[in-house]
């Protein structure tokens, strides 16, 4: 299929892009990597009147890491973030999740922030932002705002980015010294969307007792779901059982609700054990 007709602009600066988006209002749509947008256009699931191509905005093509945060600009491709040693050291969950995003060809073109703004509940990066309680910096023609992950996802394929605005940066907190992460998922074929996936964060104290145990889920709810499982005190089998009790997945053509709930339990325990092992190894170097 072919997309419906649309207008096209290719601004040379962020200021120009924001001015163009402001003038278009709800008729405008941002084009970055296009790996999610273009298939939707071709299937005519969306019909924006005008595309604003931001691929010339080199100032948004960056990955910056320090002791507290990893910041990813709107034009940073998945492959660049995955290969960035500073980002991987500061927040390993980024690389753990990005290696599971589709295929190398798509990672070479798709953007990490674009995936987050797309707000697909089956997307790995939405779960990462939610689990880490990251945020997205959103700019308009006359103002900027920082939107925390808990407020960013409004529904399936619906984010807090409003008409006339541009998401310019995603921020991910760096990993604590005695913390570890893991990301696991099950898909029908390599590179497909996950039938179920779990991201986990575990933090231990100096005596190796678990003080933080959180998980985020993809493909089980309309928006990324985060569970606090610390009450199980490091009993990861009990944490998996608790997760199954709290989850209420929807059935679809790929899996029944019961099968998806079962997978969520299995993957919860697997992810928490992996994150705990990483936390123990990391704490040995503190």
N, C-alpha and C positions, 0 to 999 in steps of 0.2 A: 504494500500500500504506500501511497504518497501522502505527505503532510498537507494540510490545507494551506492556502496562500498566507504569507505573512510578510510584514516589513522587516527591514534589517538595518541595524546601526552597529558600527565598530568604533567606539570611542578610543581616544588616545590617552586619556588620563582618568583617574578616579573621579575628579571633579566633573569632567564631562559626562562620565557614566551616570553619576548621581543626578545631574541636571536632566539628562535624557530620560532616566527612569521616572523622575518627578513629573516631567511633562506628559509621560505616557500613562501614569497611574496604573489602574488594573489591566490596561491593555498591553503592558510590557512584561517580558519574561527574560531573565538573565540566562545567557548561554556561556558556560565555562567549558568543562570537559565534554558535555553532551551525551555521556554514556547512559544516562537515565532519561534525559529530556527527549533526545531524538527518537528513540523507540516509541515513546508515548505520543509524540507528534505523528509519527508514521502510522500508528494504529488509531490515530484520531481520538485518543482519549483526552487530549488537550488541544485547544485551538487559540493560542495567543495571537493577537493582531500584529505584534512586533517583537522581534528578538533583539536583545542588546548583548552583543558579543564582547566579552571582557578580556579576550585572549591577548590583547596588546598591552594590558596593564601590568607591566613587568614588576611594578612596585608591590604587587600582591602575590608574587611568586617567591615565597620564602618559607623556611622552617627554622625557627629560632628557639634555642633551648638555654635555660640557665638552671640554677639550683632549685628553683621553685616551680617553674612552668615550662611547658612546650607550647609554642605559638605557631600555628599553621595558617598561612595566608590563603586567600581564596583561589589562587591559581597553582598552588602546590599540588602536583600530581601524586596519586597514591604511591607510585614507584619511588618518587623522590623522598617522601616521608618514610617509606619502608627502608630505604637505603641510608637514611641519615643516622650516623653513629651517635650524635649528640642526643637526638630524640629517643633512640633506642635505649641509651644509657639512663636518661632521665625518667622515661616512662615506657618500660618494656611492653606494656599492653598494646601500645600502638602497633608495633611490629607483629605481635602475636595475632592481632586481629587482621591487619592488612594483608598478611600472607594468605588469608582465606577469602579475600575479596575477588570474586570472579576469576579471570585469567590474566596472565601477564600483559597481553595486548590491551585489555581494558584498563589495567592498573597504570599502564604507560600514558593513558589519555585522561582517564577519569580523575576528578579532584576530590580530595578528602573532605573539604568543607562542602563541596557540592553534594556529596553523598549524605552528609548530615542534614543539609537544608532540604534535600529531597524527602527526608523524614519517612523513609520506608521502614516499617517495623520489622522487616526481614534483613535490614542492612546492619552489617557488623559495626560500622562507625557510630551509628546512633546508640547502640548498646554501650560502646566505650565511653562516649561523652556522658551518658546517663550514669554509669557506674562510678566514674571518677568525679562526678559533680562538676564537670567543666562548664564552659560558657561560650557564647558566640557574640562577637562584637558586630553590631548591625548599624550601618550608616544610612542616613537620609541626606537630602540636599542641605538641610539646616541643622541637623543634630545627629548625635551618636548615642547608642545605648548598649549596655552589656547585659545579655539575656542569659541567666543561669539555665543549666540543662533541665531542671525541674519545671521550668516555665516555657521552654523552647518548643517542645513537641506537643502539638495540639490535637493530633489525630492522624490516621493513616494518610501519608503524603501531604501533611499539613503542618507547617512550622510557624513560628512567631514572626517570621519575616513578612512585612506588610507590603502592599503595593507601593511602588516608588522607592523601596529600600534595597540595599545591597548588603549581604553578609560578607564581611571583609576578613574576619579572622576567627579561628577557633582556638580556645585555650584549654590545655589539659594540665592539671596539677601533676607535679613530679612525684615519683614514688617515694614514700617514707623509707628511712634506712632499714627498718626491720619488717618491711612489707614485701609481698610477692603477688604476682598476678598470673592468670592463665586464661586461655580462650579455647573452647572446644565447641564443635558443632557436628551435626550429621546432615548430609545432603544426599539427594538421590544420585547425583553425579558430581565429580569434582568440578568446582566452579559454579555450580547451581546455587540458588538461594537455599539457605538451610531450612530443613524441616523443623529443626529446633537447634538453638545455640545458646551457650552460657559463657559469660565473662565473669571471672571471680577475682576478688581482692581480699587477701588475708594479711593481717598484721599481728605480730606477736610482741610480747614484752621481753625484758631481759631474762626472764625465767622460762621463756618459750611458751607461755600461756597465750592462747588466742584472745586478742582484745578487739579485733575487727574481723568480721566475716560477712561480706556482701556479695551478692550475685546480681547480674543483669541478664535479661532474657531477650532473645529475638525470635520472631515467628510464633509467639504465643499470646500476644495482646496487641491492641490497636496502636499503642505507643510503647517505647522501651520500658520494661517493668524492672524495678530494682527491689530486691528483698534484703532485709537485714536479718541474718541468720546467726548472729553472735550469741543468742540465747542458748544455742546448743553446745556452747563451751568447747568447741573444737571436735565434737563428735560429728564427723562429716556424714555418716550414714543417717544419723538423726536429722541433720540439716537437710539432706535430700528428701527425707520423709516429710519434713515441715514444708519444704518448697512445694511438694506435690499437693499438700493440703491447701496451700495458699493460691495455687495457680488455677485458672479457669480458662484453658485454651479453647479456641474455636476450631471446629473441624473444617476441613476443606478437601479438595480432590487429592491432596498428597498424603493426608494423615487424618485419622479420627482424633477426637479430643482425648480419648483415653490413651491412645498410642503416643500422642504428643506430650501428655502429662507424664507418662512412663519415661519417655526420652529425657524430659526435663529433670526428672529425679536422678536418672543415671548420670547425666552430664553434670548436674550440680555437684554430686559427690566427686566425680572425676576432676572437675575444674577446681574445686576447693582443695583437694589433695595436691594438685599440681601447684596451686598458688601457695599453699602452706610449705611445700618443699622448697619453693623459690624463696620464701621469706626466711626459712631456716638457713639456707645457703647465704643469702644476702646479709643476715645478721651476724654471720661468722666473720664478716669483714668490717664490722662496725667497731 
